[in-house]
Amino acid sequence: MDRLFGGLEAGGTKFVCMVASGPERVVEEKRFPTTLPAETIRQAIDFFSPFARRGELTAVGIASFGPVDLDPASPKCGFITTTPKAGWAQVDLRGSLVRALGVPVAFDTDVNAAAFGEHTWTPDNVSLDPFVYVTVGTGIGVGVLANGRPLHGLVHPEAGHLVIPHDREKDPFPGCCPFHGDCLEGLASGTAMGQRWGQRAETLPDGHPGWELEAGYLALGIANLVYTFSPQRIVLGGGVPQHAGLHAAVRRRAQQILGGYIQSPRILKDMDEYLVPPSLGNRSGVLGAIALAMAGQT
């Protein structure tokens, strides 16, 4: 029988728990709202505990909203740190599962894990390195895979907070990021769209000026990621990019912004295959957590 691994996608809105040996063998899966830490973490532990007690659980991977502490030398490694989500700052998420389950627990950001999952489980992506995953939803997160592993550093990539040009005459919205105001997340997240237009992004009709503005901001972010990480592919996921036509609009605008400077066929001719939606759909994060758990055991 295949070894079983646990995956936990710890999101600011919901937790997704899975036990699997890969995308084609999912034994059990559960989703529940993110409430207070003690209650939410207890539900995750209760999900995994029967598998751990029976000796069926080899390891668990966590894909967590952040910021998080990934420094193995830090006494707070595995903690969610300065998140603005009420009640969740300085929560020891990894340690809670280690103590309760007694198995190895891998830990990374939700977007780093999603990048790792898309790279691990999608045959067309396996040979592409560096590799970038961008999610646009309540916030904007960017995960980077380099040399086969999720990128860490001082902390982890926070490219959702890139500083991008903001024409205040064209867009007087001041931005919604509590730290930076009009960074990329502050201008182009689903939260920003909702505050700017007074309705949720998914309710904006085709042809609404919000989509042209959104495509422009996301294209600026994508261009900066191309310049900075030189990725061989960028996956653009999350709720906002599910709007019909947004991927195509971002591709066109990004090509215009790059202006032919990056002389690669992937940018000049094959942009449809360069900037793509997630192949794993809404399971990129939790399957990425499974891949993290498996990688820690090889």
VOBA-1610 file (N, C-alpha, C; in pm, whole numbers, padded with zeros to 5 digits, always signed):
BEGIN
Met+00084-00120+00000Met+00000+00000+00000Met+00088+00125+00000Asp+00047+00229-00073Asp+00121+00355-00076Asp+00124+00417+00062Arg+00237+00485+00091Arg+00241+00562+00215Arg+00147+00680+00204Leu+00084+00716+00316Leu-00011+00827+00318Leu+00052+00949+00384Phe+00016+01064+00329Phe+00068+01191+00379Phe-00049+01285+00403Gly-00030+01374+00500Gly-00131+01474+00529Gly-00093+01608+00470Gly-00193+01678+00422Gly-00173+01814+00371Gly-00272+01907+00438Leu-00222+02021+00485Leu-00308+02123+00545Leu-00284+02255+00474Glu-00385+02305+00405Glu-00380+02441+00351Glu-00450+02531+00451Ala-00370+02608+00524Ala-00422+02696+00628Ala-00441+02834+00569Gly-00563+02863+00527Gly-00592+02992+00466Gly-00659+03086+00562Gly-00656+03213+00529Gly-00719+03311+00616Gly-00870+03301+00620Thr-00929+03237+00518Thr-01074+03220+00512Thr-01117+03078+00547Lys-01040+02979+00501Lys-01076+02840+00527Lys-00951+02755+00542Phe-00966+02643+00613Phe-00864+02539+00622Phe-00909+02423+00533Val-00813+02365+00460Val-00839+02247+00380Val-00745+02137+00428Cys-00800+02024+00470Cys-00721+01911+00518Cys-00737+01795+00421Met-00628+01725+00395Met-00631+01612+00303Met-00535+01504+00349Val-00574+01379+00330Val-00482+01266+00342Val-00478+01199+00207Ala-00356+01181+00154Ala-00342+01131+00017Ala-00201+01079-00004Ser-00183+01014-00118Ser-00048+00981-00164Ser-00020+01052-00295Gly-00108+01140-00337Gly-00094+01217-00460Gly-00230+01256-00511Pro-00236+01333-00619Pro-00364+01381-00671Pro-00461+01271-00711Glu-00407+01157-00752Glu-00493+01048-00799Glu-00536+00956-00688Arg-00481+00972-00568Arg-00524+00888-00455Arg-00546+00976-00333Val-00661+01037-00329Val-00703+01117-00215Val-00794+01030-00129Val-00750+01003-00008Val-00825+00914+00082Val-00938+00988+00150Glu-00909+01110+00197Glu-01011+01188+00267Glu-00975+01335+00257Glu-01077+01420+00253Glu-01057+01564+00243Glu-01167+01635+00320Lys-01132+01747+00383Lys-01231+01823+00459Lys-01195+01970+00455Arg-01298+02056+00446Arg-01282+02201+00446Arg-01369+02259+00557Phe-01316+02361+00625Phe-01395+02427+00728Phe-01345+02570+00744Pro-01430+02660+00794Pro-01392+02802+00803Pro-01279+02826+00902Thr-01198+02926+00873Thr-01094+02970+00966Thr-01158+03063+01068Thr-01165+03017+01193Thr-01221+03099+01300Thr-01107+03137+01394Leu-01124+03117+01524Leu-01015+03145+01618Leu-00912+03032+01614Pro-00787+03062+01646Pro-00682+02961+01632Pro-00708+02830+01704Ala-00744+02837+01832Ala-00760+02713+01909Ala-00866+02622+01846Glu-00978+02680+01808Glu-01087+02602+01749Glu-01049+02546+01613Thr-00987+02628+01529Thr-00955+02587+01392Thr-00846+02482+01391Ile-00742+02503+01469Ile-00632+02405+01475Ile-00681+02274+01532Arg-00770+02280+01631Arg-00826+02157+01689Arg-00901+02077+01582Gln-00975+02142+01495Gln-01045+02070+01389Gln-00946+02001+01295Ala-00835+02068+01265Ala-00734+02005+01179Ala-00672+01884+01248Ile-00640+01899+01375Ile-00582+01786+01450Ile-00679+01670+01457Asp-00806+01700+01481Asp-00907+01593+01487Asp-00919+01520+01354Phe-00898+01591+01243Phe-00904+01527+01112Phe-00790+01427+01094Phe-00668+01469+01130Phe-00550+01385+01105Phe-00529+01277+01211Ser-00579+01299+01333Ser-00546+01211+01446Ser-00578+01064+01421Pro-00694+01027+01365Pro-00719+00884+01345Pro-00615+00817+01257Phe-00568+00885+01154Phe-00465+00829+01067Phe-00332+00815+01141Ala-00301+00914+01226Ala-00178+00908+01305Ala-00184+00794+01407Arg-00297+00778+01474Arg-00310+00673+01576Arg-00295+00534+01514Arg-00343+00518+01394Arg-00334+00387+01327Arg-00198+00365+01261Gly-00110+00462+01272Gly+00023+00449+01212Gly+00024+00462+01062Glu-00082+00521+01006Glu-00094+00533+00860Glu-00037+00663+00806Leu-00010+00758+00893Leu+00031+00891+00850Leu+00183+00903+00857Thr+00247+00916+00743Thr+00394+00923+00739Thr+00444+01060+00781Ala+00381+01164+00732Ala+00422+01302+00761Ala+00309+01394+00718Val+00318+01519+00762Val+00219+01621+00726Val+00292+01742+00670Gly+00233+01806+00571Gly+00283+01934+00521Gly+00180+02042+00546Ile+00228+02161+00582Ile+00139+02275+00605Ile+00172+02384+00505Ala+00068+02433+00437Ala+00077+02549+00348Ala-00001+02661+00415Ser+00069+02757+00474Ser+00003+02852+00564Ser-00001+02994+00508Phe-00112+03064+00539Phe-00113+03208+00517Phe-00008+03270+00607Gly+00036+03389+00574Gly+00149+03446+00645Gly+00129+03591+00682Pro+00239+03655+00716Pro+00377+03605+00712Pro+00401+03494+00815Val+00503+03412+00786Val+00539+03302+00876Val+00689+03304+00899Asp+00731+03234+01004Asp+00874+03220+01037Asp+00921+03085+00984Leu+01015+03088+00887Leu+01067+02967+00825Leu+01213+02939+00863Asp+01269+03018+00953Asp+01410+03004+00991Asp+01426+02888+01089Pro+01493+02779+01049Pro+01507+02665+01140Pro+01578+02699+01271Ala+01659+02805+01272Ala+01730+02844+01393Ala+01646+02933+01485Ser+01530+02973+01439Ser+01447+03064+01518Ser+01362+02987+01618Pro+01347+03038+01740Pro+01258+02971+01836Pro+01112+02977+01794Lys+01080+03060+01697Lys+00943+03070+01649Lys+00926+03013+01509Cys+01016+02925+01468Cys+01001+02859+01340Cys+00870+02781+01339Gly+00791+02802+01236Gly+00661+02736+01229Gly+00547+02820+01280Phe+00577+02943+01323Phe+00475+03035+01371Phe+00420+03119+01256Ile+00292+03153+01262Ile+00238+03266+01187Ile+00278+03390+01266Thr+00330+03493+01200Thr+00391+03604+01274Thr+00305+03729+01275Thr+00326+03821+01182Thr+00266+03955+01193Thr+00140+03970+01109Thr+00066+03863+01093Thr-00056+03872+01013Thr-00155+03972+01073Pro-00224+04048+00988Pro-00329+04136+01039Pro-00457+04061+01073Lys-00465+03930+01046Lys-00586+03855+01078Lys-00602+03846+01229Ala-00714+03892+01278Ala-00737+03903+01422Ala-00719+03770+01492Gly-00635+03772+01597Gly-00615+03655+01681Gly-00508+03559+01635Trp-00458+03576+01513Trp-00367+03475+01457Trp-00220+03516+01461Ala-00188+03634+01503Ala-00046+03674+01512Ala+00023+03594+01621Gln+00144+03547+01588Gln+00230+03473+01682Gln+00166+03341+01726Val+00102+03272+01635Val+00042+03141+01662Val+00137+03031+01615Asp+00163+02934+01701Asp+00254+02824+01669Asp+00177+02713+01596Leu+00159+02732+01467Leu+00078+02638+01390Leu+00150+02504+01373Arg+00273+02508+01327Arg+00346+02382+01306Arg+00363+02305+01436Gly+00406+02374+01540Gly+00430+02307+01668Gly+00306+02240+01723Ser+00192+02301+01702Ser+00067+02243+01750Ser+00042+02106+01687Leu+00069+02094+01557Leu+00047+01966+01490Leu+00156+01865+01525Val+00280+01910+01539Val+00389+01819+01578Val+00356+01754+01712Arg+00317+01836+01809Arg+00290+01784+01945Arg+00169+01691+01947Ala+00068+01722+01866Ala-00055+01643+01870Ala-00045+01513+01790Leu+00030+01515+01680Leu+00028+01401+01588Leu+00151+01311+01600Gly+00264+01367+01645Gly+00384+01286+01661Gly+00446+01239+01532Val+00427+01314+01423Val+00490+01281+01295Val+00564+01404+01245Pro+00659+01388+01152Pro+00726+01505+01096Pro+00626+01598+01026Val+00648+01729+01041Val+00558+01827+00982Val+00641+01929+00904Ala+00624+01933+00772Ala+00688+02033+00687Ala+00601+02159+00689Phe+00664+02274+00667Phe+00592+02401+00684Phe+00644+02503+00584Asp+00552+02569+00515Asp+00591+02677+00423Asp+00471+02768+00401Thr+00491+02872+00323Thr+00379+02961+00292Thr+00282+02890+00198Asp+00158+02939+00197Asp+00058+02880+00109Asp+00098+02893-00037Val+00157+03005-00076Val+00192+03024-00217Val+00320+02950-00255Asn+00417+02939-00165Asn+00532+02855-00193Asn+00489+02710-00211Ala+00398+02666-00125Ala+00348+02528-00136Ala+00271+02509-00267Ala+00190+02608-00304Ala+00116+02597-00430Ala+00211+02589-00549Ala+00317+02669-00546Ala+00418+02661-00652Ala+00480+02522-00656Phe+00512+02468-00539Phe+00573+02334-00530Phe+00476+02227-00579Gly+00347+02243-00545Gly+00249+02147-00590Gly+00230+02149-00740Glu+00216+02269-00797Glu+00200+02281-00943Glu+00322+02226-01016His+00439+02244-00957His+00562+02195-01018His+00573+02044-01005Thr+00535+01991-00889Thr+00551+01848-00861Thr+00451+01763-00938Trp+00325+01807-00944Trp+00218+01720-00992Trp+00177+01747-01136Thr+00237+01844-01203Thr+00201+01875-01342Thr+00318+01840-01432Pro+00307+01736-01514Pro+00421+01691-01594Pro+00487+01801-01676Asp+00408+01893-01732Asp+00465+01999-01814Asp+00550+02097-01734Asn+00533+02097-01601Asn+00605+02194-01517Asn+00732+02138-01454Val+00747+02006-01453Val+00853+01944-01373Val+00992+01994-01411Ser+01015+02019-01538Ser+01149+02060-01583Ser+01168+02212-01581Leu+01067+02287-01538Leu+01075+02433-01545Leu+01121+02490-01411Asp+01233+02559-01413Asp+01294+02611-01290Asp+01383+02729-01329Pro+01361+02846-01268Pro+01266+02884-01163Pro+01121+02881-01211Phe+01033+02880-01111Phe+00890+02864-01136Phe+00817+02949-01033Val+00715+03024-01078Val+00648+03120-00990Val+00497+03094-00990Tyr+00438+03104-00871Tyr+00293+03094-00855Tyr+00243+03223-00792Val+00142+03283-00854Val+00081+03406-00803Val-00066+03378-00775Thr-00111+03416-00656Thr-00253+03403-00625Thr-00310+03542-00598Val-00427+03568-00655Val-00494+03696-00638Val-00634+03668-00583Gly-00652+03699-00457Gly-00781+03679-00392Gly-00801+03789-00291Thr-00829+03751-00167Thr-00841+03849-00060Thr-00715+03936-00053Gly-00600+03872-00069Gly-00471+03941-00081Gly-00403+03895-00208Ile-00275+03926-00221Ile-00194+03876-00332Ile-00069+03811-00273Gly-00046+03687-00311Gly+00072+03615-00265Gly+00152+03565-00383Val+00282+03551-00363Val+00371+03502-00468Val+00462+03395-00409Gly+00461+03277-00467Gly+00551+03170-00429Gly+00653+03148-00537Val+00776+03120-00497Val+00886+03104-00594Val+00956+02972-00567Leu+00972+02893-00671Leu+01051+02771-00663Leu+01180+02793-00741Ala+01294+02768-00677Ala+01424+02786-00740Ala+01515+02671-00702Asn+01584+02615-00801Asn+01670+02499-00779Asn+01592+02384-00714Gly+01468+02372-00755Gly+01387+02259-00712Gly+01321+02273-00577Arg+01343+02385-00508Arg+01289+02400-00373Arg+01221+02537-00359Pro+01122+02548-00271Pro+01063+02678-00243Pro+01168+02775-00190Leu+01162+02898-00237Leu+01262+02998-00203Leu+01234+03058-00065His+01337+03056+00021His+01336+03125+00149His+01447+03228+00147Gly+01454+03309+00248Gly+01560+03408+00259Gly+01555+03469+00396Leu+01551+03602+00403Leu+01529+03666+00532Leu+01402+03611+00595Val+01298+03602+00514Val+01175+03534+00555Val+01131+03445+00437His+01055+03501+00346His+01008+03431+00227His+00963+03538+00129Pro+00946+03506+00000Pro+00903+03609-00094Pro+00772+03675-00051Glu+00770+03806-00059Glu+00649+03884-00031Glu+00622+03977-00150Ala+00629+03919-00270Ala+00616+04001-00390Ala+00474+04048-00415Gly+00380+04002-00335Gly+00247+04061-00342Gly+00245+04206-00298His+00352+04247-00231His+00361+04385-00183His+00460+04469-00265Leu+00484+04426-00389Leu+00565+04508-00479Leu+00510+04650-00488Val+00601+04745-00496Val+00560+04885-00520Val+00550+04904-00670Ile+00433+04942-00717Ile+00410+04958-00861Ile+00359+05099-00889Pro+00370+05146-01013Pro+00321+05281-01045Pro+00171+05294-01016His+00134+05408-00958His-00006+05434-00923His-00041+05573-00973Asp-00116+05577-01080Asp-00163+05704-01137Asp-00288+05745-01060Arg-00273+05841-00968Arg-00385+05878-00881Arg-00492+05957-00953Glu-00461+06015-01068Glu-00566+06079-01146Glu-00656+05974-01213Lys-00594+05870-01264Lys-00669+05763-01328Lys-00739+05676-01223Asp-00672+05654-01113Asp-00725+05568-01007Asp-00702+05635-00873Pro-00797+05713-00823Pro-00778+05785-00697Pro-00787+05697-00573Phe-00823+05570-00590Phe-00832+05479-00475Phe-00697+05474-00404Pro-00692+05499-00271Pro-00563+05509-00202Pro-00493+05376-00176Gly-00564+05265-00196Gly-00508+05135-00164Gly-00557+05087-00029Cys-00556+04955-00012Cys-00614+04898+00110Cys-00516+04820+00195Cys-00388+04816+00157Cys-00292+04741+00239Cys-00269+04814+00371Pro-00286+04746+00485Pro-00268+04814+00614Pro-00124+04853+00641Phe-00029+04798+00567Phe+00112+04829+00587Phe+00163+04932+00486His+00119+04921+00359His+00179+05001+00253His+00080+05085+00175Gly-00048+05071+00198Gly-00145+05147+00120Gly-00156+05095-00020Asp-00085+05158-00116Asp-00104+05126-00257Asp+00008+05041-00316Cys+00047+04936-00247Cys+00133+04835-00309Cys+00048+04751-00405Leu+00106+04648-00467Leu+00031+04565-00560Leu-00093+04507-00494Glu-00077+04449-00376Glu-00192+04393-00305Glu-00294+04501-00271Gly-00244+04617-00231Gly-00333+04726-00193Gly-00415+04780-00307Leu-00368+04761-00430Leu-00438+04813-00548Leu-00513+04707-00627Ala-00466+04580-00623Ala-00517+04481-00718Ala-00575+04356-00654Ser-00575+04344-00523Ser-00635+04227-00459Ser-00787+04233-00473Gly-00851+04121-00444Gly-00997+04120-00443Gly-01052+04217-00341Thr-00983+04231-00228Thr-01025+04328-00126Thr-01021+04469-00182Ala-00913+04502-00254Ala-00901+04636-00313Ala-01012+04661-00414Met-01041+04561-00496Met-01146+04579-00596Met-01282+04602-00529Gly-01307+04524-00424Gly-01433+04540-00353Gly-01449+04677-00290Gln-01340+04728-00230Gln-01347+04860-00167Gln-01354+04971-00271Arg-01284+04955-00381Arg-01282+05060-00483Arg-01418+05073-00550Trp-01481+04960-00582Trp-01603+04963-00664Trp-01730+04941-00584Gly-01716+04910-00455Gly-01834+04893-00373Gly-01909+04763-00396Gln-01845+04667-00459Gln-01903+04535-00479Gln-01791+04434-00500Arg-01819+04308-00473Arg-01717+04204-00485Arg-01670+04191-00629Ala-01543+04156-00646Ala-01485+04147-00780Ala-01565+04053-00870Glu-01608+03940-00815Glu-01677+03841-00898Glu-01812+03890-00949Thr-01864+03999-00892Thr-01993+04052-00938Thr-01977+04163-01043Leu-01852+04205-01070Leu-01832+04309-01172Leu-01856+04251-01310Pro-01937+04314-01392Pro-01969+04257-01524Pro-01854+04271-01622Asp-01860+04193-01728Asp-01766+04211-01840Asp-01777+04355-01890Gly-01665+04413-01925Gly-01665+04549-01975Gly-01659+04655-01867His-01667+04616-01741His-01654+04713-01633His-01511+04768-01633Pro-01494+04899-01609Pro-01358+04956-01612Pro-01265+04894-01508Gly-01322+04831-01407Gly-01238+04767-01307Gly-01150+04657-01362Trp-01197+04589-01467Trp-01117+04479-01521Trp-00997+04530-01600Glu-01013+04640-01672Glu-00899+04699-01742Glu-00794+04747-01643Leu-00839+04809-01535Leu-00748+04857-01432Leu-00676+04739-01366Glu-00753+04634-01338Glu-00696+04515-01274Glu-00591+04450-01362Ala-00621+04435-01491Ala-00526+04375-01583Ala-00396+04455-01588Gly-00407+04588-01585Gly-00288+04671-01588Gly-00202+04654-01464Tyr-00265+04651-01348Tyr-00189+04634-01224Tyr-00123+04496-01217Leu-00199+04393-01252Leu-00141+04259-01248Leu-00029+04244-01349Ala-00043+04306-01466Ala+00064+04299-01566Ala+00192+04366-01516Leu+00177+04477-01444Leu+00295+04540-01384Leu+00363+04445-01286Gly+00283+04379-01204Gly+00341+04282-01110Gly+00409+04168-01183Ile+00344+04114-01286Ile+00401+04003-01362Ile+00533+04045-01427Ala+00536+04163-01487Ala+00659+04210-01551Ala+00774+04218-01449Asn+00744+04268-01330Asn+00847+04275-01227Asn+00895+04137-01185Leu+00806+04040-01181Leu+00847+03903-01148Leu+00934+03844-01258Val+00902+03873-01382Val+00986+03827-01494Val+01126+03885-01482Tyr+01134+04015-01458Tyr+01265+04080-01445Tyr+01344+04027-01324Thr+01274+04000-01214Thr+01342+03969-01089Thr+01385+03823-01080Phe+01295+03730-01114Phe+01323+03588-01093Phe+01353+03513-01221Ser+01327+03572-01337Ser+01346+03507-01467Ser+01283+03367-01469Pro+01157+03356-01427Pro+01095+03223-01420Pro+01067+03166-01558Gln+01065+03035-01565Gln+01033+02969-01691Gln+00883+02954-01711Arg+00806+02971-01606Arg+00660+02976-01618Arg+00605+03048-01497Ile+00493+03118-01517Ile+00421+03181-01407Ile+00278+03129-01409Val+00234+03079-01295Val+00095+03036-01279Val+00021+03148-01207Leu-00092+03189-01263Leu-00173+03295-01205Leu-00305+03235-01159Gly-00320+03222-01025Gly-00437+03158-00969Gly-00510+03248-00871Gly-00601+03189-00796Gly-00683+03264-00703Gly-00819+03296-00762Gly-00905+03355-00681Gly-01042+03379-00725Gly-01056+03486-00832Val-00981+03597-00819Val-00999+03708-00912Val-00963+03668-01056Pro-00853+03595-01082Pro-00819+03562-01221Pro-00913+03461-01287Gln-01011+03412-01214Gln-01108+03323-01276Gln-01205+03399-01367His-01203+03532-01359His-01290+03612-01447His-01251+03589-01593Ala-01348+03560-01675Ala-01322+03529-01817Ala-01249+03644-01885Gly-01141+03610-01951Gly-01066+03709-02027Gly-00956+03779-01952Leu-00949+03762-01820Leu-00847+03837-01746Leu-00707+03785-01775His-00690+03653-01784His-00557+03601-01817His-00507+03658-01949Ala-00593+03657-02050Ala-00552+03707-02182Ala-00517+03855-02176Ala-00594+03933-02101Ala-00566+04076-02089Ala-00434+04101-02018Val-00406+04023-01913Val-00279+04039-01841Val-00162+04002-01930Arg-00178+03895-02008Arg-00070+03857-02101Arg-00038+03970-02198Arg-00142+04028-02258Arg-00121+04135-02356Arg-00051+04255-02292Arg-00100+04295-02175Arg-00043+04411-02110Arg+00099+04385-02063Ala+00125+04265-02014Ala+00261+04232-01969Ala+00359+04235-02086Gln+00319+04183-02200Gln+00405+04190-02319Gln+00436+04335-02355Gln+00334+04420-02348Gln+00354+04562-02380Gln+00452+04626-02282Ile+00436+04595-02154Ile+00523+04654-02051Ile+00667+04605-02067Leu+00683+04478-02097Leu+00818+04423-02114Leu+00885+04480-02239Gly+00806+04516-02338Gly+00856+04594-02452Gly+00962+04526-02536Gly+00962+04393-02539Gly+01060+04324-02620Gly+01198+04313-02557Tyr+01212+04361-02432Tyr+01345+04358-02369Tyr+01389+04216-02337Ile+01296+04132-02292Ile+01329+03993-02263Ile+01317+03913-02392Gln+01431+03878-02451Gln+01431+03813-02581Gln+01420+03661-02564Ser+01301+03620-02524Ser+01272+03478-02510Ser+01145+03447-02585Pro+01141+03336-02661Pro+01018+03299-02730Pro+00900+03281-02636Arg+00927+03244-02511Arg+00818+03226-02415Arg+00743+03356-02393Ile+00814+03466-02398Ile+00751+03597-02380Ile+00702+03653-02512Leu+00782+03640-02616Leu+00751+03706-02743Leu+00644+03634-02824Lys+00641+03499-02814Lys+00551+03422-02901Lys+00456+03330-02825Asp+00501+03275-02712Asp+00426+03168-02646Asp+00372+03212-02511Met+00324+03336-02503Met+00277+03389-02375Met+00159+03309-02320Asp+00078+03248-02410Asp-00034+03167-02365Asp+00013+03046-02284Glu+00135+03001-02311Glu+00189+02886-02240Glu+00284+02928-02128Tyr+00307+03058-02118Tyr+00400+03109-02016Tyr+00324+03156-01891Leu+00218+03231-01911Leu+00135+03278-01800Leu+00005+03199-01805Val-00011+03106-01711Val-00119+03007-01724Val-00199+02997-01595Pro-00322+02947-01602Pro-00398+02918-01480Pro-00344+02792-01413Pro-00377+02769-01287Pro-00327+02650-01217Pro-00387+02522-01273Ser-00303+02424-01298Ser-00351+02296-01350Ser-00424+02217-01242Leu-00395+02245-01114Leu-00457+02173-01003Leu-00583+02243-00951Gly-00623+02350-01018Gly-00742+02422-00976Gly-00730+02476-00835Asn-00834+02457-00754Asn-00830+02508-00617Asn-00762+02414-00519Arg-00695+02310-00572Arg-00623+02216-00486Arg-00472+02240-00487Ser-00425+02345-00552Ser-00280+02367-00562Ser-00215+02374-00424Gly-00278+02446-00331Gly-00218+02464-00199Gly-00213+02337-00119Val-00325+02265-00109Val-00327+02146-00025Val-00245+02033-00087Leu-00247+02021-00221Leu-00161+01921-00285Leu-00014+01962-00278Gly+00011+02091-00276Gly+00148+02137-00250Gly+00194+02100-00111Ala+00104+02108-00013Ala+00139+02066+00123Ala+00169+01917+00128Ile+00092+01837+00054Ile+00122+01694+00043Ile+00261+01673-00016Ala+00293+01749-00122Ala+00425+01736-00186Ala+00536+01777-00091Leu+00514+01880-00010Leu+00614+01920+00090Leu+00638+01808+00190Ala+00529+01745+00236Ala+00543+01635+00332Ala+00621+01520+00271Met+00591+01487+00147Met+00660+01378+00080Met+00808+01410+00057Ala+00837+01534+00019Ala+00975+01575-00006Ala+01060+01567+00120Gly+00999+01592+00234Gly+01072+01583+00360Gly+01104+01442+00403Gln+01044+01344+00334Gln+01064+01203+00370Gln+01144+01127+00266Thr+01203+01201+00170Thr+01280+01134+00064Thr+01428+01166+00079
//
